[in-house]
Amino acid sequence: MSLIEATANRLTGGNKTEAVAMALRYLQQRDARSGSLFAAHPGSVRVRGDVDLIASVLDADDRPDAETGAEIAR
């Protein structure tokens, strides 16, 4: 008896199509994105001690040109 037939008998009452569908759903869920964004895992990125990853990249005193309406001379 094949693995699919044995599994189908045990899990789905002999329905081989449903057994294969269950396996594919499992594989799809297992490989689905979960956890951190951009595949960054704790410890996978090294950052110097003086770098603040959550600090604003814009100075608090400088407003963006789009906000002020100022034109940039080119």
Residue frames relative to the residue before (quaternion, step in Angstrom):
aa qw qx qy qz dx dy dz
M 1.0000 0.0000 0.0000 0.0000 0.00 0.00 0.00
S 0.4370 -0.7132 0.4858 0.2538 3.55 -0.92 0.90
L 0.6709 -0.5004 0.3707 0.4026 3.54 -1.29 0.35
I 0.6514 0.5101 -0.3197 0.4618 3.59 0.96 -0.82
E 0.6636 0.4999 -0.3100 0.4622 3.59 0.91 -0.86
A 0.6629 0.5023 -0.3115 0.4596 3.58 0.92 -0.89
T 0.6693 0.4847 -0.2950 0.4796 3.56 0.95 -0.86
A 0.6372 0.5241 -0.3297 0.4589 3.58 0.97 -0.81
N 0.6457 0.5129 -0.3224 0.4648 3.59 0.96 -0.80
R 0.7070 0.4734 -0.2649 0.4536 3.56 0.94 -0.90
L 0.8074 0.3335 -0.1504 0.4629 3.62 0.85 -0.94
T 0.8262 0.2294 -0.0816 0.5080 3.58 0.97 -0.77
G 0.5493 -0.6319 0.4018 0.3709 3.57 1.15 0.31
G 0.7417 -0.4185 0.2252 0.4733 3.59 1.09 0.65
N 0.5274 0.6254 -0.4192 0.3937 3.63 1.22 -0.02
K 0.2570 -0.8106 0.5112 0.1247 3.57 -0.14 1.35
T 0.6127 0.5537 -0.3522 0.4405 3.59 1.03 -0.73
E 0.6754 0.4797 -0.2907 0.4787 3.58 0.92 -0.88
A 0.6202 0.5383 -0.3468 0.4530 3.61 1.03 -0.71
V 0.6575 0.4838 -0.3044 0.4909 3.59 0.97 -0.83
A 0.6378 0.5221 -0.3257 0.4632 3.61 0.98 -0.80
M 0.6318 0.5239 -0.3300 0.4663 3.60 1.01 -0.77
A 0.6553 0.5131 -0.3073 0.4614 3.57 0.97 -0.88
L 0.6707 0.4906 -0.3011 0.4677 3.57 0.93 -0.84
R 0.6269 0.5183 -0.3384 0.4731 3.61 1.01 -0.74
Y 0.6338 0.5292 -0.3269 0.4598 3.57 1.00 -0.81
L 0.6738 0.4907 -0.2977 0.4654 3.59 0.87 -0.93
Q 0.6451 0.5225 -0.3190 0.4572 3.56 0.99 -0.82
Q 0.6790 0.4757 -0.2895 0.4783 3.60 0.92 -0.84
R 0.6334 0.5470 -0.3336 0.4340 3.58 1.00 -0.78
D 0.7530 0.3754 -0.2015 0.5015 3.58 1.01 -0.81
A 0.4316 0.6987 -0.4695 0.3242 3.58 1.26 0.05
R 0.5705 -0.5883 0.4460 0.3599 3.54 -1.19 0.58
S 0.1756 0.7429 -0.6346 0.1208 3.46 -0.99 0.89
G 0.7144 0.4302 -0.3097 0.4568 3.52 -1.17 0.42
S 0.8361 -0.2393 0.1635 0.4657 3.51 -1.12 -0.70
L 0.5448 -0.6267 0.4671 0.3038 3.51 -1.24 0.60
F 0.8324 0.2034 -0.1764 0.4844 3.57 -1.20 0.62
A 0.5511 -0.6578 0.3708 0.3551 3.58 1.16 0.60
A 0.4036 0.6879 -0.5027 0.3335 3.61 1.10 0.56
H 0.1048 -0.7982 0.5928 0.0223 3.53 -0.73 1.05
P 0.6393 -0.5285 0.3683 0.4199 3.60 -1.05 0.57
G 0.8064 0.2384 -0.2063 0.5004 3.53 -0.79 1.07
S 0.5909 0.6008 -0.3727 0.3885 3.62 1.21 -0.18
V 0.7390 0.3011 -0.1934 0.5708 3.60 1.24 -0.31
R 0.1929 -0.7720 0.5963 0.1054 3.55 -0.94 0.91
V 0.0662 -0.7890 0.6106 -0.0140 3.54 -0.88 1.03
R 0.5235 -0.6284 0.4721 0.3290 3.56 -1.01 0.86
G 0.6269 -0.5877 0.3787 0.3438 3.55 -1.17 0.62
D 0.7057 0.4685 -0.2750 0.4549 3.61 1.09 -0.62
V 0.5747 0.5822 -0.3781 0.4333 3.61 1.27 0.09
D 0.1707 -0.7696 0.6100 0.0806 3.56 -0.88 1.03
L 0.2908 -0.8117 0.4841 0.1491 3.57 -0.31 1.24
I 0.7326 0.4037 -0.2538 0.4857 3.60 1.13 -0.37
A 0.4584 0.6706 -0.4594 0.3592 3.61 1.27 0.11
S 0.5641 -0.5951 0.4556 0.3465 3.55 -1.17 0.62
V 0.4055 -0.7100 0.5167 0.2542 3.57 -1.00 0.77
L 0.6603 0.4533 -0.2990 0.5188 3.58 1.26 -0.29
D 0.4832 -0.6306 0.5128 0.3255 3.56 -1.07 0.69
A 0.5634 -0.6243 0.4232 0.3373 3.56 -1.05 0.74
D 0.6803 0.4981 -0.2889 0.4535 3.62 1.12 -0.65
D 0.6895 0.4653 -0.2798 0.4794 3.58 1.14 -0.55
R 0.1825 -0.7549 0.6213 0.1042 3.53 -0.83 1.02
P 0.5489 -0.6195 0.4352 0.3542 3.61 -0.97 0.72
D 0.6029 -0.5859 0.4060 0.3582 3.57 -1.10 0.72
A 0.6255 0.5421 -0.3465 0.4413 3.58 0.99 -0.74
E 0.6672 0.4955 -0.3016 0.4673 3.58 1.08 -0.66
T 0.7270 0.4308 -0.2416 0.4771 3.59 1.00 -0.81
G 0.4303 -0.6924 0.4708 0.3374 3.57 1.14 -0.53
A 0.4527 0.6908 -0.4500 0.3396 3.58 1.26 0.07
E 0.3504 -0.7202 0.5624 0.2056 3.53 -1.12 0.72
I 0.3595 -0.7057 0.5629 0.2365 3.55 -1.11 0.63
A 0.3612 -0.7223 0.5476 0.2190 3.60 -0.80 1.03
R 0.0729 -0.8000 0.5954 0.0146 3.53 -0.83 1.03
